Amino acid sequence: MTDQTESEIVHRTLDPDGENPTVQIIEAIMDLEGVDSTDLPTIYDCVDGMLAELFSNPPAPEAQMEVEFSYHRYRITVEQNGKAKFVKTG
């Protein structure tokens, strides 16, 4: 297994107060891959509302909660403050 190079890791900030965090993930992937949303698989099966829960009912900041999941060739980590990391896996 090789270490991820910085070019394979992309950092974004999601808006925790935004309407739908999963849409923000899809938009980020669309931007990274240069594809339309219709070219992407459904994200619902990957996160099933967990991001919305993380942002709408966040734990105390000292909990440093994060959600990590795989979606469309990326391993994605989203922190409760909206920081997101996209690591290309394929």
N, C-alpha and C positions, 0 to 999 in steps of 0.2 A: 504494500500500500504506500502511495506517495503522499507527501504533504500537499495541501491545496496551495496553489500560487495565488498571489494577490489578484491576478487578472481573472481568476475563477470565483472570487468572492466579491459580491456587490452588497453595499450597505444602502438602505433606504430608511426613511422615516415615514411611518404610517400616521394618519390622524386618528388618535383614539376617540375623538369626538365626532368623527365622520359617520356618515350614514351606514355604510356596510364595509367592514374591514376586509372581507373576502374579495370584494370588488377591487379594493386597492391592491391586493395581492395579484389578482388577475391582470390589472393594468400594469403592474410592475413587470410581470412575466411577458406581457404583450410587448412592452418597451424593450426588454432584454433580448427577446427572440425575434422581434420584428414581425409578429404575427397578429392576426385578428382574433378576437375572443372566440369566434366560431371554430378556430383551429385548435383550441385547447379543450382538454377533457374537463368534465364537471369537477369543481373543487369541493362540492358539498360532501362527498364521501371521504375526503381527506380530513376535514376539520369540523364538519357537522355543527356549526354554531359556536365552537370553542373560542374563536377570536372575538366574536361579538360579546360573549360572556366575560372574557378577559378585560375588554375595554369598558363594558357597561357596569360591571360589578368588580372592579379591580381590588385585589388584596392590598394591604398596607404596603407602602413603597419599600419598606425594609424586607419584605418577602422576596423581592426580586424575581417574581414569577415570570416564566416564559413558556411558550408553546413551540414545539418543534415537530415538523412533519415533512413528508416528501410530497412533491407535486411537480409534475411535468419536467423531469430531469433536474430538479433542484431540491436540495435539503434546505428548508426554510425555518429560521428561528425568529420568533416575534416576542419581544419583551413587553411587559405591561405598560411601559412608557411610550410604545410605538416604534421603537428601534427594531429594524428588521434586517436580517442577514440572509442572503441568497447564495448558496454554494452550489455551483454546477456539478452534477454528478454523472452526467452522461452526454 
